[in-house]
Structure formats: structure tokens, C-alpha cells
Amino acid sequence: MTDGDKANAWMTAAGVIFVATPVLAAGVCVLTRRAVGAWVFGPVAAVCGVLVHASLYVDARQAELYRPVPSLPSGYCAEYSDCSGG
């Protein structure tokens, strides 16, 4: 396991905990009929979910920007190159 894989695993675990904790707290507040707690933890859970999804989106965009350029098909010759046969 590389350092990048370890960091990715830690970030995934942190994201799950970051979202699951307020969701569970809001659920407990709803089940125990504590309206103030539900109104506090509900939006906190929503904001945490948005932040985690935004982080995942940014990571996906960065991975897309840094992926290797696809190679040209075999036999491809650029317009102004000095290729044989063309």
C-alpha cells in the first residue's frame, strides 16, 4: 500500500465519520423527540454532506486534469511533420 493509498483511506474514513456523526445525532434527536437537537444536527449533517461531496468533486477533477494524455493512433502523421508516405 502506497502513501497515496493510505491517505485516500484516511480521507474516506474521515469523510464517513464527518457525515455519519451528525446524521446519527439528528436521528437520535428525532427518535427521542428533541426538536431543538434535530434542528441543530439536521442542517449540520447537510452541510457536512455538501462539504464531503465538494471535496470528492475537487479530487475527481484534479485526477482528470493530471491523467496521462492518450496516445495517437498508429500510423498517425501530423499535418506539417516529415512523415514518410504522406
Secondary structure, DSSP 8 states (H G I E B T S, - for coil): --HHHHHHHHHHHHHHHHHHHHHHHHHHHHHTT-HHHHHHHHHHHHHHHHHHHHHHHHHHHHHHHTS------TT---TTS--TT-
